[in-house]
């Protein structure tokens, strides 16, 4: 009997990568889209594609769908915070094997709340950006304004002056975080953990981000995990007794690493890890079914880009300091997150989707 996996949030390139890697390993993979466009749902490797259910707008329908079908799957993998939160809310009604594969309930609540995340940093003396509790006391710019959690999601803003800040002065109680801007290189630390013990670790350095001031990566390359990043991350993973995948984002400024945020589910740059020789979704599945995982001592040096993400963020870099770097990577012949010539439909359908929106 071939095990079934359910991928939630197949609209992301990372979801598509998980579908491909799991199917190539011999598993049947179903996809539940949660947005209008789904990369993964258009892949030839999908066993079954369900109709779209958004876990924010149709949360109860989403929960009922999962509860009705959960017995069929050996693992359920999430790629967005809203899906992870919905699973956490119904965890006690899920089959034992699915429930046990999830991180602890309170730990999920911590990583979904940036303010609670920074409190953990303070507890373990892990450097993190300063948080302003009073907008009136902000006297140093730039400042980053971001959502405390996905539940009140706003676009992350880069505030350069008091005049720009004035628009947000009455929003401090709206679950927004006003944070000092850290100037430096962006790093990602990625892990597969079993009840607080790290099984797999991986790191990358961002070469180009979606926004000119930072954010999600569109070009990144593998690096050896910096010791201090591993040390900080290990403290957090152990404290949370984390189970499953987790990504911890850092910025390095003046030789110091500062923790920016934690993602307690699969992340956007998953295709890079798979290209480097680590089939993380499959290893995650093996852990869930209590199979032993061999320690991975090294991985291939790899650089990869998200060409569609680069097209989408053209206006973010146009005439900015980052524009020449953007043009360089746009035409650099390196592997793309989505394009596979034996499975081109996800890429073609995404282009069609953008043309319809234009």
N, C-alpha and C positions, 0 to 999 in steps of 0.2 A: 504493500500500500504506500502510495506517495503522499507525503505530508502536504497540507495546504497552509499557505501564509496569506494573511490579509494585509494589504498596504493601504493605509488611509492617507489622504492628501496627495494623490498621484499627480497633482498639477505641477509639482516642482521637479526640476531636473534630478534632484537627489532621489525622489520617488521612482523615477524612471531607472536610475542606476541600480536601485535596490531590486526592482522587478527583473531586470536583465541578469544581475549577478545571482539571484536566487534561482531563477529558471534555468540558467546555465549549469547550476549545481544539481539540477534534477528535481526541483520542487515545483509544485503547482502554485501559481501566484494570482490571487484575485485583487482587484483594485476598486476602492470606493472613492470616487472623486468628491471633493468638498468645495470646489470652485468651478466656474464656468468652463475653463479650459483645463484639460488634464494631459500632461506629457505622457505619463505612464499608461493611461487607458488606451492610447493609440499604438502601443508597442505590440509587435507580433508575439512577444513572449508572455502576454497576459492570458491567463486561463479563462477568466470571466471578469467582465466589467459591469459594475452596478450603476444605477442612475444616481445622479448627483444628490447629496444631502449635506447641507451646510451645518456644522455643529454649533454655530452661533445663532443663525436665524431660525433654524429648525432643530434645536437641541434635543427636544424630547423624541422627535422622529429619529434622530441620529442614534440616541441611546437605545431606543427600541430595536432599531436595525441591528446594532451590535449584539444586544442581548439575545435576539432571535437566532443569530447565526454563529455566535462565538464558539459553540460546541464543535463546529466543523473544523476549526483552525488550531494548529499547534502553536502559532505565534501571531500576534497582531502588532504591527509596527506603525508608529505615528511620526509625522513630519512637521506638525504645527502645534503650537501651545494650546489652541482651543480644542483640538482633538485629544491631546493628552489629558487636559483638564476634565473633559467629558468622560473619558475612560476612568479617571480617578474617582469621579462621583458615583459610578456604578460598579466599582471594583468588587464590592462584597456580593454582587449578584452574578459575577462572571465565573466561568468554570475555574476550578482550582489551578490548573496549569497556566491559564492566562493571568489570573490574579497573582500568582507567585512570581510571574515574570516581570511584574511591575515594580518600580521603586516604591519605598514606603510612602504612605499617603501624605504625611506631614512634610516629607522631603520634596515631593512634587510641589506642594503648596509654597515651599520656600523658593525653589528655583523659578517658579512662575511669578514671583513678586521681587522686583529688583531691590526694593528697600530692605526686604528680609535678607536678600543675598548680601548686601553691603553690611548688614549687621553681623552676618557670619564672618565676613572679612575682618571686621573689627575684633570679633571674638578671638580669632587666630592670628592677629597682627599681620594680615595680608594686605599690602598696599592697594588702595582703590581710589578712584576720583573723589574729590570733596563734594558733598551734597549740601546745597544751600537750602536751609529751612525757611529763610525769609528772603523774598525777592528783593526787598529794599536794601538788604545788606550786600547785594552783589555789586562789587566795584572793580572786578577784574574780568576782562573779556579776551577771547570768546567764551561763551557758555553753551552747553548742549542741553536742549530740552527734549525729554523723551517720556514715553508712557511708563507708568509703574508696572503695568501688566498688559496682556493682550486685551483684557476686558474693557479698557478705555483707550484703545489703540489710536495714537495720532502719529503722523509722520514726524520722525526725528528732525528737530530744527537746530540750526547752527546760528546762534545769536552773537552779533558782532558789536553791538552798542546798546546804550541805555534806551535809545529811541526804539530799536527793534524789540527790546525786552518789554517795553511799555505795553505791547499787545498782550503779554502773558501775565501781567501783574496781578490780575484777579483770578488766576487759574491755579494757584498753588494748592488749593484744597480740592482740585479736580483730579487727584491721583496722578499728577505729573511730577517728574523729577527734574530739578534744575541742578546741573552737574558741571563741574569745571571741565574744560576741554584739555585733554592730554595730547600734546603734540609728539608723535613718534610712530614707529612701525607697529603694524598690527599682527598679532600672532594668534594662532588657534591651537589649543591642546585638546586632543580627542581621546576618549577612553571607552573601553568595554569593561564593566565592573560587575563582580558577583558579590552582592551583599557587603559592599564597602571595600572589597579587595580588587585591585586593578589586575586585569588579565591581559589587556591589549592597550598599548599607548602609541600615539602618533602625533606629529606636529607639522604645522605648515606656517609659512610666512606669506602675508598678502602682498602682492606686487601692485595691484590696482583694485580699488573699491568702487562700488556702485556710485557713491557720492564722492565728490572731490575732497571732502573732509573726513571720509572714513565710511564704515558700515560694511554691508555684505560684500564679499569679494567677487570680482569677475575674472581676476587672474591671480593665481597663487602657486607656490611651489613647496615641495616637501623639504623639511629640515630635520636635523637631529633634535630631539626634545631638550631644550635648555633645562639644566638641573633644577634651577630655582622655580621654573614653571611646574615641573613635576612635583617638587616638594610642596608648593602651595596647593596644587590640585589634589594631591594625595590626602592632605589634611581635610579638605572639603568632602571628598568622596567617602573617606572613612567616617567622618562625622555624620554624613547623611545616610550612611549604610546603603549607598546607591546600588541599584540593581539595573543593569542594562547599559545603554549608551548614554554618554554625556559629553558635552562640548563646553570648554571654558575659554573665554576670550580674554586676551591680555593686550596691553600696549606697553612698549618699551620706550622709556623716555629718560635720557641721561643715565643709561645703564641700569635703570630700575624698572622692573616689571610691575604694572598695575592691573588688577583684575577689573574688567569692564562688565561682563555679564556671564550668565550660565544658561545653556540650553539643555534641558533634560530630555531631549529627543533627537532624532536624526536632523542633520544640519545641511546647509546648501552645498558645501564643498565635499560631500560624500564621494562624488565621482573621482576626486583626486586620490582618495585613500584606496579605492578599488583599483585604479590604474597603477598604483604603486605596488600592487601585489597582495593587498590585504582585503579579502572578501568579507568585510565586516558584517554585513547583514547575515551571511551564512554562518559565521562564527557566533553571532548573536543567537541565531536559531539553534545551533548546537548546544550553546549554554542553556537555553530554555528547556531543551529536552534532556538535560543532565548528562550530556556527552563531554568528555574531557577535551580541553582545548590546548594544543601545543603552544608553548611560548614563542612569540615572534621577536627575534633579536634585532632584525633590521628590515628595511624596506627600500624599494628602488627610488632613486632620485627622479622626480617627476615634476614637470610644470604643465599647467592646464588652464584653459580659459572657458568662459561661458559666453560664446559669441552672441547669443540672443540677448543676454544681460548687457553686453557691451553696446549693442545697437540701442537698447532701451535707455541707456544712461549717457548717450552721446551729448545731449544738451547739458548734462551735469558737468561735463569736462570742457565743453567748447569755450575757447578763449580764456580758460583758467590755466594756472601753472602746471596742472597735470595733463594738459592737452597733448603735448608732444609724447609723453609717456603712453597716453591712451592710443594715439595713432601707431606708435611702435608696436604695442601688443595686439592691436586690431589686425595688423597685417603679418605678425609673426606666425610662421607655420608650426603651431603647436597643437596638441590634441584638444578637442572640444569636449565639454561635458555631455553633450546630447548626441552629436552626429556619430552614427555608426552606419556604414554603407549597406549593411545587411538588415538594417532596421531604421529606415529613413523616415517612415511615416510620422513619428512624433515631431521631428524637426519641420517637415513640410506643413503639417497641420498647424504648428505654432506660427509659422510665417503667415499662413492664411488667416489665422485668428487676428494677428496684428493688422493685416491689410483691411480686414472687415471693420476694425475699430478706427482706422485712420480717416 
